[in-house]
Amino acid sequence: MKKDDTSGLFVFNMIVHFFIETFVSMALGYYLGKFLDSIIFPQKQILVYIFIIFGIFAALANLTKKVLRISKGDEDEKDKSD
């Protein structure tokens, strides 16, 4: 493959991983929040929303760390995804 093809695939791979991480962290936040709300706040869904937002921010933080690591020239991250 050409260098351009692999970089395009690499970007696509990062996008897919970002959405998977976001979905998984939001799902974990939802179920953890629902469980804790059933114990602490039986009639409200306060912690569900809080943990879902935490999940979104965690996925964004992971994406930012990956992008910064790659932009500094660390090619190991690129090699791991291939």
Secondary structure, DSSP 8 states (H G I E B T S, - for coil): --HHHHHHHHHHHHHHHHHHHHHHHHHHHHHHHHHHHHHH-TT--HHHHHHHHHHHHHHHHHHHHHHHHHHTT-THHHHHH-
